[in-house]
Amino acid sequence: MEPQAAANRVESASEFSLDTIEIVSPDHYQKNGYPHAEWTYLRKHQPVAYIERPRVDPFWAITKAADIREISIQPRQWLNGPRLAVFMLDEGAEGPPPELPLRHLLNMDPPQHGEFRSILSQYFTPRSIRALEPEIAKITTEILDDVMDRGECDFVTEISSKVPVAVIAEMLGVPRKDWPTIFRWTNEVIGGGDPEFQRGKDANETFAQARLEMFQYFTDLVEESRKHPGSDVTSIVSNATVNGEPLPALELLSYLFLLVVAGNETTRNATSGGLLAFIENPEQFRRLKSDPTLIKSAVEEIVRWTSPVIQFARTAVNDTVVRGQKIRAGESVCLFYPSASRDEDVFMEPFKFDIGRNPNPHLSFGIGEHFCLGANLARLELAVIFAELAKRLDHAELAGPVERLRSSFVGGVKHMPIRYKLKPAS
C-alpha cells in the first residue's frame, strides 16, 4: 500500500486496535510495504504503545519524532547493546536465535562506542568523502552505460545494488572478482528470512553461515593489510589501536562486517525507493531535471521518504517516563524511523514527496551517539546517482510488480523491473 493511501485509510481507523495492529511482522512488510497507516494511528492515539505478540519479546513502540530524538540522545539511560532490534521468530522456531559473536558500533555503548567510532570518524567527514566523488561518478556512468540500450531491466539487481557495493568494496580494498560474493553475503545477513536469500533451515542459520564466511574472508584480508598496509579502510582498521592496544579479533572483524553490510544495504534501498518515488511522482523528476541545484534537497527527501532502516531498539537502564508512560528498567523500546519521517508535528504534508522540502529534519540516519557513520558517503552516492539519472533518464515506468524484502528491520526492494529510455553520458 502506498503511503498516501495508507494515510487516508487512517481516517477510518476503526479497523485498528492495539491488540491486533501489526508493525513487526516481516510477512506484513514484504506484502504491504511500510505500515504507514498503522504508525499514523499510533502517533495519533498511542505514541508510546506496549506491544505483546506471539513469537516477539514485548516492547514499547515509539512512533513520534520528538520521543525518538530524546531517547537517542541519552545513551547512558537507553542502552543499545542488549537488544539491537525487535525481531519476530519464524513459525515453528523452538526458541530465540542463539547469540552470535558480533561486537560492532551498533551494539556498543559509551565509552567503548566512541573509542571505536573514532577509528574511522575522520575518514567519513564530508571533506574526506568528497574525494571519492570522481570514482563514484565513474562507477555510476559505467553501470548506466551497460544497460543504456536495453530498454528494460531490474533496477535493483542491475543498477541500484551495484553502485554502493562497488564503492564500499573499493574503499575496503576488496578485489573486483570478490564483489559478487560480498553482495551475496549482505543479502543473506539482511534478508536471511527471505526465501530468495535463505541458506539452511531458517534466517538464523543463513545469518550465521554468512557471518562465518565473511569473518573467514576478512581474516585473510586483515593479515595481508597488516603485512602490506595501504590507504584502504581495511588497512586503517586492521592497524588501529584503542587505548594503545590493537583491536581484538572479534571487534576488528565485526567492524568490517558492519561496514560491508551497512555500506551496501541502506544506500541500495534508498536508491531503489527514490526512483520508485520519482516514477510515482513524475512532476518531481521533471522538477529535478529542470533544476539540478535541487539535488541536495532531493537527496534529503529521498532519505526521509524511504527511511531504509526501519527500527532499532533501546533498553532502559533505570525506571523512566516517556510521554506519560512508565517504562521500567530492563524493558525495551523500539524506535520506528519511517514513522518519525511522517510525523505531522514535524513535517508539513508529510505524505507528499517534495524534493524542495526545506527544512527537512528527518531522523533516517539516526541522531546522537549512533548517528550513521556513513551518512556523508550515502548522501554523496545518492547525489551522484540521481544527478546522473536526471541528466540521462528521459523516461522510466514500472514494467512489473515491485518485490519487497521479507524483513521488519531494513525496508528493502528486492526487484523492480522498469522500462526506460536512457541517453548516452554527456
C-alpha positions as CSV (number, residue, x, y, z in Angstrom):
1,M,0.0,0.0,0.0
2,E,1.4,3.4,-1.0
3,P,1.9,6.0,1.8
4,Q,-0.8,8.5,0.8
5,A,-3.4,5.7,0.6
6,A,-2.2,4.4,3.9
7,A,-2.6,7.8,5.5
8,N,-6.1,8.2,4.0
9,R,-7.1,4.8,5.4
10,V,-6.3,6.1,8.9
11,E,-9.3,8.5,8.6
12,S,-11.5,5.4,9.2
13,A,-9.2,3.7,11.6
14,S,-11.8,1.6,13.4
15,E,-10.1,-1.4,11.9
16,F,-7.1,-0.8,14.2
17,S,-6.7,-1.8,17.8
18,L,-3.6,-2.1,19.9
19,D,-4.2,-5.8,20.3
20,T,-4.1,-6.5,16.6
21,I,-2.1,-3.7,15.0
22,E,0.8,-5.2,13.0
23,I,4.2,-3.4,12.9
24,V,6.9,-6.1,13.3
25,S,5.8,-9.0,11.1
26,P,8.3,-9.5,8.2
27,D,5.5,-11.0,6.1
28,H,3.5,-7.8,6.5
29,Y,6.4,-5.7,5.3
30,Q,7.0,-8.0,2.3
31,K,3.4,-8.0,1.3
32,N,2.3,-4.4,2.1
33,G,5.4,-2.3,2.5
34,Y,5.7,0.0,5.4
35,P,2.7,0.1,7.7
36,H,2.2,3.8,7.5
37,A,-1.5,3.7,8.3
38,E,-0.7,1.8,11.5
39,W,2.1,4.2,12.5
40,T,-0.2,7.2,11.8
41,Y,-2.8,5.7,14.0
42,L,-0.3,5.1,16.8
43,R,1.1,8.6,16.6
44,K,-2.3,10.0,17.0
45,H,-3.8,7.6,19.6
46,Q,-0.9,5.9,21.5
47,P,2.5,7.1,20.5
48,V,4.2,5.1,23.3
49,A,2.4,1.7,23.0
50,Y,3.2,-1.5,24.7
51,I,3.1,-4.3,22.2
52,E,2.8,-8.0,23.1
53,R,2.7,-10.5,20.2
54,P,3.3,-14.2,19.8
55,R,6.9,-15.0,18.8
56,V,8.1,-11.5,19.8
57,D,9.6,-10.3,23.1
58,P,7.3,-7.5,24.4
59,F,8.4,-3.9,23.6
60,W,7.2,-0.3,23.7
61,A,6.6,1.1,20.2
62,I,7.9,4.7,19.8
63,T,6.4,6.4,16.8
64,K,6.8,10.2,17.4
65,A,9.9,12.0,16.2
66,A,10.4,14.0,19.4
67,D,10.4,10.9,21.6
68,I,12.8,9.1,19.2
69,R,15.1,12.1,19.3
70,E,15.0,12.3,23.1
71,I,15.7,8.6,23.7
72,S,18.5,8.6,21.1
73,I,20.5,11.4,22.8
74,Q,20.5,9.7,26.2
75,P,22.9,6.7,25.6
76,R,23.5,6.2,29.4
77,Q,19.8,5.9,30.1
78,W,19.0,3.9,27.0
79,L,21.4,1.1,26.1
80,N,21.9,0.0,22.5
81,G,23.7,-3.2,23.4
82,P,21.3,-5.8,24.9
83,R,18.7,-5.7,22.1
84,L,19.7,-4.4,18.7
85,A,16.2,-4.5,17.2
86,V,12.8,-6.2,17.5
87,F,12.6,-9.4,15.6
88,M,9.7,-11.9,15.2
89,L,10.6,-15.6,15.4
90,D,9.6,-17.6,12.4
91,E,6.7,-20.1,12.7
92,G,7.9,-23.3,14.3
93,A,11.0,-21.8,15.8
94,E,11.9,-23.5,19.0
95,G,13.3,-20.5,20.8
96,P,15.2,-17.3,20.4
97,P,18.1,-17.2,18.0
98,P,21.5,-18.1,19.5
99,E,23.8,-15.2,20.4
100,L,26.2,-14.9,17.6
101,P,29.7,-13.4,18.2
102,L,29.4,-9.8,16.9
103,R,30.8,-6.7,18.6
104,H,30.5,-3.6,16.5
105,L,29.3,0.0,16.7
106,L,25.6,-0.8,16.6
107,N,25.7,-2.9,19.8
108,M,28.4,-0.9,21.7
109,D,27.6,1.7,24.4
110,P,29.7,4.5,25.9
111,P,32.6,4.7,26.4
112,Q,33.6,1.9,24.0
113,H,31.3,3.1,21.2
114,G,33.1,6.5,21.0
115,E,36.6,4.8,21.2
116,F,35.8,2.5,18.3
117,R,33.9,5.1,16.2
118,S,36.8,7.5,16.3
119,I,39.0,5.0,14.3
120,L,37.2,6.0,11.1
121,S,35.3,9.2,12.0
122,Q,37.8,11.4,10.2
123,Y,37.7,9.1,7.2
124,F,33.9,9.8,6.8
125,T,33.9,13.6,7.1
126,P,32.3,15.5,4.2
127,R,35.7,16.7,3.1
128,S,37.2,13.2,3.1
129,I,34.2,11.7,1.3
130,R,34.2,14.3,-1.4
131,A,37.5,12.9,-2.7
132,L,35.5,9.8,-3.7
133,E,33.1,11.7,-6.0
134,P,35.1,11.1,-9.3
135,E,35.2,7.3,-8.6
136,I,31.5,7.1,-7.7
137,A,30.7,9.1,-10.8
138,K,32.8,6.7,-12.9
139,I,31.1,3.6,-11.4
140,T,27.7,5.1,-11.9
141,T,28.4,6.0,-15.6
142,E,29.7,2.5,-16.4
143,I,26.7,0.8,-14.8
144,L,24.2,3.0,-16.7
145,D,26.2,2.6,-19.9
146,D,25.9,-1.2,-19.5
147,V,22.1,-1.1,-19.6
148,M,21.6,2.0,-21.8
149,D,20.4,0.3,-24.9
150,R,18.3,-2.5,-23.3
151,G,15.1,-0.5,-22.6
152,E,14.2,-2.8,-19.7
153,C,16.0,-4.1,-16.7
154,D,15.6,-4.9,-13.0
155,F,16.7,-1.6,-11.5
156,V,17.7,-3.2,-8.1
157,T,19.9,-6.0,-9.3
158,E,21.4,-4.2,-12.3
159,I,21.7,-0.6,-11.2
160,S,20.9,0.4,-7.6
161,S,22.7,-2.5,-5.9
162,K,25.9,-2.2,-8.0
163,V,26.9,1.3,-7.1
164,P,27.1,1.0,-3.3
165,V,28.7,-2.5,-3.3
166,A,31.3,-1.3,-5.7
167,V,32.1,1.8,-3.7
168,I,32.4,0.1,-0.3
169,A,34.4,-2.8,-1.8
170,E,36.8,-0.3,-3.3
171,M,37.1,1.5,0.0
172,L,37.8,-1.8,1.8
173,G,40.4,-2.9,-0.8
174,V,38.3,-5.9,-1.8
175,P,39.3,-7.2,-5.3
176,R,36.7,-6.8,-8.0
177,K,36.4,-10.5,-8.5
178,D,35.0,-10.8,-5.0
179,W,32.3,-8.1,-5.3
180,P,29.5,-10.5,-6.2
181,T,30.3,-12.6,-3.1
182,I,30.2,-9.5,-0.9
183,F,26.8,-8.7,-2.5
184,R,25.5,-12.2,-1.7
185,W,26.7,-12.0,1.9
186,T,24.9,-8.7,2.5
187,N,21.7,-10.1,1.1
188,E,21.9,-13.1,3.4
189,V,22.7,-11.1,6.5
190,I,19.9,-8.6,6.0
191,G,17.4,-10.9,4.1
192,G,18.1,-14.3,5.7
193,G,14.4,-14.6,6.5
194,D,13.5,-14.1,2.8
195,P,13.2,-17.4,0.9
196,E,15.1,-15.9,-2.0
197,F,18.3,-15.5,0.1
198,Q,17.9,-18.2,2.7
199,R,20.6,-20.9,3.1
200,G,19.9,-23.6,5.6
201,K,16.7,-24.2,7.5
202,D,15.9,-20.6,8.6
203,A,17.1,-17.0,8.9
204,N,19.3,-17.7,11.9
205,E,21.2,-20.4,10.1
206,T,21.6,-18.2,7.0
207,F,22.9,-15.3,9.0
208,A,25.3,-17.5,10.9
209,Q,26.7,-19.0,7.7
210,A,27.2,-15.6,6.0
211,R,28.8,-14.2,9.1
212,L,31.2,-17.1,9.4
213,E,32.2,-16.8,5.7
214,M,32.7,-13.0,5.9
215,F,34.8,-13.4,9.0
216,Q,37.0,-16.0,7.3
217,Y,37.4,-13.8,4.2
218,F,38.3,-10.7,6.2
219,T,40.7,-12.6,8.4
220,D,42.8,-13.2,5.3
221,L,42.4,-9.6,4.1
222,V,43.4,-8.3,7.6
223,E,46.5,-10.4,7.6
224,E,47.5,-9.1,4.2
225,S,46.7,-5.5,5.3
226,R,49.0,-5.8,8.3
227,K,51.9,-7.1,6.2
228,H,51.4,-4.6,3.5
229,P,49.3,-1.7,4.8
230,G,47.7,0.7,2.3
231,S,45.3,3.6,2.3
232,D,42.2,1.4,2.2
233,V,39.8,1.2,5.1
234,T,40.7,-2.4,5.9
235,S,44.3,-1.3,6.4
236,I,43.2,1.6,8.6
237,V,41.1,-0.6,10.9
238,S,43.5,-3.5,10.9
239,N,46.3,-1.3,12.1
240,A,44.3,0.9,14.5
241,T,44.6,0.9,18.3
242,V,42.1,1.6,21.1
243,N,43.7,2.7,24.4
244,G,47.1,1.8,23.0
245,E,46.1,-1.8,22.1
246,P,45.3,-3.4,18.7
247,L,41.7,-4.2,18.1
248,P,40.8,-7.7,19.4
249,A,39.9,-10.1,16.6
250,L,36.1,-10.1,17.3
251,E,35.8,-6.4,17.3
252,L,38.0,-6.0,14.2
253,L,36.1,-8.5,12.1
254,S,32.8,-7.2,13.4
255,Y,33.8,-3.7,12.4
256,L,34.5,-4.8,8.8
257,F,31.3,-6.9,8.8
258,L,29.2,-3.8,9.7
259,L,30.9,-1.6,7.1
260,V,30.2,-4.1,4.3
261,V,26.5,-4.6,5.3
262,A,25.6,-1.0,6.2
263,G,27.6,0.4,3.3
264,N,25.6,-1.6,0.8
265,E,22.1,-2.2,2.0
266,T,20.8,1.2,3.0
267,T,22.1,3.2,0.0
268,R,20.8,0.5,-2.3
269,N,17.3,0.6,-0.9
270,A,17.2,4.4,-0.8
271,T,18.2,4.5,-4.4
272,S,15.5,1.9,-5.4
273,G,12.9,3.6,-3.3
274,G,13.9,7.0,-4.6
275,L,13.4,6.1,-8.2
276,L,10.1,4.5,-7.3
277,A,9.1,7.8,-5.7
278,F,10.0,9.6,-8.9
279,I,8.1,7.2,-11.0
280,E,5.0,7.7,-8.8
281,N,5.6,11.5,-8.7
282,P,6.8,12.3,-12.2
283,E,6.4,16.0,-11.7
284,Q,9.1,15.9,-9.1
285,F,11.5,14.2,-11.5
286,R,10.7,16.8,-14.2
287,R,11.5,19.4,-11.5
288,L,14.9,17.9,-10.7
289,K,15.7,17.6,-14.4
290,S,14.9,21.3,-15.0
291,D,16.7,22.5,-11.8
292,P,19.8,20.4,-11.0
293,T,20.5,22.7,-8.0
294,L,17.8,20.8,-6.2
295,I,19.9,17.7,-5.9
296,K,20.9,18.2,-2.3
297,S,17.4,18.7,-1.0
298,A,16.2,15.9,-3.3
299,V,18.6,13.5,-1.6
300,E,17.3,14.5,1.8
301,E,13.8,14.0,0.7
302,I,14.6,10.6,-0.8
303,V,16.2,9.6,2.5
304,R,13.2,10.9,4.5
305,W,10.7,9.2,2.1
306,T,12.4,5.8,2.1
307,S,13.9,5.7,5.6
308,P,15.6,2.4,4.8
309,V,16.4,1.4,8.4
310,I,13.0,0.6,9.9
311,Q,13.9,0.3,13.5
312,F,16.4,-0.1,16.3
313,A,15.7,-1.0,19.9
314,R,17.0,0.6,23.1
315,T,16.8,-0.9,26.7
316,A,16.1,1.3,29.7
317,V,18.8,1.4,32.4
318,N,16.5,2.9,35.1
319,D,12.8,3.3,35.5
320,T,11.7,6.3,33.4
321,V,8.7,8.0,31.9
322,V,8.2,8.7,28.1
323,R,5.2,10.8,27.2
324,G,3.4,9.9,30.4
325,Q,4.1,6.1,30.1
326,K,6.2,4.5,32.8
327,I,8.9,2.2,31.4
328,R,10.7,0.0,33.8
329,A,14.4,-0.8,33.9
330,G,15.2,-3.7,31.5
331,E,12.2,-3.0,29.2
332,S,12.8,-2.3,25.6
333,V,11.6,0.5,23.3
334,C,11.5,0.2,19.5
335,L,12.3,3.4,17.6
336,F,10.4,3.4,14.3
337,Y,12.3,5.8,12.0
338,P,9.9,5.8,9.0
339,S,7.1,6.8,11.4
340,A,9.2,9.8,12.6
341,S,9.6,10.7,8.9
342,R,5.9,11.1,8.5
343,D,5.3,12.9,11.9
344,E,2.6,15.6,11.4
345,D,4.2,17.7,14.2
346,V,7.4,17.9,12.3
347,F,6.6,17.9,8.6
348,M,4.0,19.9,6.6
349,E,2.2,17.5,4.3
350,P,4.3,14.5,5.4
351,F,2.8,12.2,2.8
352,K,3.8,14.4,-0.1
353,F,7.1,13.7,-1.9
354,D,8.6,17.1,-2.3
355,I,12.3,17.4,-3.4
356,G,12.4,21.0,-2.4
357,R,11.4,20.4,1.2
358,N,13.2,22.8,3.5
359,P,13.7,22.3,6.4
360,N,13.8,18.6,6.4
361,P,14.8,17.4,9.9
362,H,14.3,13.7,9.3
363,L,15.9,11.1,11.6
364,S,16.6,8.5,8.9
365,F,20.3,8.5,9.7
366,G,19.6,8.4,13.4
367,I,20.7,11.0,15.9
368,G,23.1,11.3,18.8
369,E,25.8,8.8,19.5
370,H,24.6,6.3,16.9
371,F,24.2,8.8,14.1
372,C,25.1,6.9,10.9
373,L,28.9,6.9,10.4
374,G,28.4,6.6,6.7
375,A,25.8,9.3,6.2
376,N,28.1,11.5,4.2
377,L,29.0,8.7,1.9
378,A,25.4,7.7,1.4
379,R,24.4,11.3,0.6
380,L,27.2,11.6,-1.9
381,E,26.3,8.3,-3.6
382,L,22.7,9.3,-3.8
383,A,23.6,12.7,-5.1
384,V,25.8,11.3,-7.9
385,I,23.3,8.6,-8.9
386,F,20.3,10.9,-9.1
387,A,22.2,13.8,-10.7
388,E,23.3,11.3,-13.4
389,L,19.8,9.9,-13.8
390,A,18.3,13.4,-14.0
391,K,20.7,14.1,-16.9
392,R,20.3,10.8,-18.8
393,L,16.9,9.3,-17.9
394,D,14.3,10.6,-20.3
395,H,11.6,8.2,-19.1
396,A,11.0,5.4,-16.7
397,E,8.0,3.3,-15.7
398,L,7.4,0.1,-13.9
399,A,7.5,-3.0,-16.1
400,G,6.3,-5.4,-13.5
401,P,5.4,-5.7,-9.8
402,V,7.8,-4.3,-7.1
403,E,9.0,-7.2,-4.9
404,R,9.9,-6.2,-1.3
405,L,12.3,-7.9,1.1
406,R,10.8,-10.1,3.9
407,S,12.2,-8.0,6.7
408,S,11.0,-5.8,9.5
409,F,14.5,-4.4,10.1
410,V,15.5,-3.0,6.7
411,G,12.9,-1.7,4.2
412,G,14.2,-3.4,1.1
413,V,13.1,-3.6,-2.5
414,K,14.4,-6.9,-4.0
415,H,13.2,-6.5,-7.6
416,M,11.9,-3.5,-9.5
417,P,11.5,-4.1,-13.2
418,I,11.5,-0.9,-15.2
419,R,11.0,0.2,-18.8
420,Y,13.1,3.2,-19.6
421,K,14.9,5.5,-22.1
422,L,18.5,6.4,-21.3
423,K,20.7,8.9,-23.1
424,P,24.4,8.5,-23.5
425,A,26.7,10.1,-21.0
426,S,27.5,13.7,-21.8
